[in-house]
Each structure stands twice: as structure tokens, then as C-alpha cells.
């Protein structure tokens, strides 16, 4: 006699998961294509050409942030814009990024020492695009805790600046996408 739990074989079970998964995939595909979704790179292509030159100007007080900012801008052009970073002579579009410095504001104290602070990072973007010259100033705010160790504080300070710069670049990407989308609707 076959035990009760072995009498039902796996092949007799309905393929409910497969049906739901394929139905969900089809529904998602129809929703994304039917609503006119276009990636941000499509909107940005209305503003920038395929070849972009990036120049980074850095605050003299904090020159160590230049390589980080330059690398992140290059990554953004490759991955989000779908373009190429080229020398100035070959570029049809330009982005000039000026890191205008950082301010730190204490938010909380513990035993007389700052335990939490706000980082305000200022970045200016000048763009020479298909439509002409555009400028955008972005102030990104980052809040973080701070340690009592000076070595950890320095590391956390640099990390807070990098996080603020990443937020500023994300905001720049959103601005460029929105600007490109408005140019598309004006056509």
C-alpha cells in the first residue's frame, strides 16, 4: 500500500505559480509599454548629444573630492545618459561641474560633543546642450551621526561629503530628465 502523502505526485499538481508568474509578466509588459514609459536616457537625449565633455572644478579647501566627482559624473553619462565621455574638441555637449564647498551644522550634542550633524553640499552645473547654455545650482543635505574618535570623524566627514555629492548628482539627473521631457513635449 502506498502511503497517503506519496499518493499525490508532483506532476499532478497544478502549475499555479507558473500561470500567475506568466500572467503577471504579461500584465507588467502591457502596463509599461501601454502607458508610454520611456527611460530617463530617452528624455536626456533631447537635451544632450551622444558625446559629452565633463570638466570638474573643485573647492581649493577640499581637492580630494575631485576624483570622486569626476568618476561619478563619467559613470552617470555612460549608464544614465547612454552617451560617451570624450575630449573637449570632440564633444557636442559639455557639463562643467563646480563643487562649491560644504558646510557642517551641529544638530545634537552628547556630553558636550557634537553627536549628530547636517552636511550641506553645494554644486553648480553649467551645461552646454543642444538647446544652448543652462545652469543649475543644487544644494544637497545629508544628516549623519558622528563618533568621538577623530580618525572615525574624519572618515565619516568624507563619507558624508560623498553622500551629499551623490544626492546632488541624482538631483541633477532628475533635472536633466525633466528638462529633456519638456523639450520633447514642446516639439
N, C-alpha and C positions, 0 to 999 in steps of 0.2 A: 504494500500500500504506500502511495506517495504522501508525504506529509503535506498538510494543508498549505503552509507557507511556500512550498515549492510547486504547488499545482498551478499557480499563475506564473507564466513565463514572462520574461521581459519583452519578448516580441509581440505579445498580445496586448500590451498596454498601449493606450492611445498616445500619440505624439503631440500632446497638448502644448508643450514648451516650444516645439518646432513650429507649430501653427501660430502661436502667439508671437513668437520671435519674428517670423517672416511677415506677419500682418503688421506688426509694429514697425518693421523696417520699411515696408511699403508705405505705410501711413507717414512716417517721417520723411521719406523721399518726396512724396507728393506735397507735404506741407512746406518743405524747404524750397522746392523748385516752383511750386504754385504761388507762393507769396512774393516771388521776385527777389529772394535773398541773393545778395551779392557780397562777396568778401570785401574787407576793408581795402585790400590791394586794388580792387577794381575802382573804387572811389578815388583812391590816392593817385591812380594812373591818370585821372582827369587833371590833376594838379602838377604832378612831377613826371618827367620823362623817364626813360629806362636807365639813363646814365646820370649818376648823381655824384657831385664832389662834396665832400664833407670837410669842413675846417672847424677846429675846436680852439677857442681862446679860453684860457684858464686864469683864474684869480691868482695873483702872484703869491698870496699868502698860503694857498693850498695847491701847489702844482702837481702833487701826487695824484690828483683826481683826473688829470688829462688823459692818461692811457685808458682808464676805465670808461670815461665818457666817450672817447673815440671808438673804442671797441663795441660799446653798446649801440652807438649810432650806426656803425657799419653793419652790425647784426640786424638792426631794425630795417635798414634798407634792403638787405638780402632777403630776410624772412618775411617781413610785413609788406614792404613796398613791391617786392618782386623785381627789384632793379639791381644794378651793378654800381659799385663804388669805383670811380675812375679818376685819373688826374684832372686838374682844373681845365686844361686845354681841351680835353675830350668830352667834358661834361656838358649836358644840355640844361641841367638843373643844379642848383647849389643849395646847401644848407650850412649856414655859419652859426655855430653854437657858441655862446659866451656864458661860461659859468661865472656868475656874478657874486658868488660867495654864500656863506652860511652863517646864520645866527642861531644861538642856543639860548633858550629861555627856560629857567628852572620852573618846574611845576609842583614839586613836592620835596620836602626835607625830612631827613631821619637823623636824629642825634646831631643836628646842626650841619649835616652834609646834604648836598643835593642827591636825591634818590630817584627822581624822575624829571625828564626834561623834554622840551619840544625843539625839534630841529626844523628850521625854515630855510629851504634851499631855493635860491633864485637862479633861473636860467633864461637867457634870451635866445630866441631862434629868429634868424633872418633867412628868408627863403627867396631864392630867385627861381621862379617857376615858369611854366608855360604862360601863365596869366600876368606875370610881372613880379614885382617885389612885394613880399608880405613880411610882417614882423609879428611875433607873439612873445610876450613875457609870461613866464609861468613861475609861480611860487608854490612849491610843494612842501607840505607839512608832514613831519614824521615824529611820532612820540615814542619814547623808549625809556626803560629803566637804566640806571647807571650803577656800577659797582663801586665799592670803596677803594679797590686796588687801582693804582694809577695805570698800571700796564693794561688791565682789563678796560679801564675807562677810555684809554687811547684807542684800543681796538674797537670798542663799542661806538666811539665817536666816528671813526672812519666808516664803520658799517652803517651807522645812521645816515651819514652823508651819501653813501652809495644807494641806500634805500630811497632817500629823497630824490636823488638823480634818476633812479628808475621810475619813480612816480611821475616826475616831470616829463620824462620821455614818453611814458604811457599817455599822459595828458596831451602831449604834442601829437602823438599818433591819432588820438581821438579828434583833435582839432583838424589835422590834415585830412582825415577821413570825412569829417563833416563838411569841410570846405570843398573837397572834391565832389561830394554828393550834391551840394548846392550848385556847383558848376555844371554838373550833369543835368540837373533839372532846369537850368537856365537855357540849355541848348534847344 
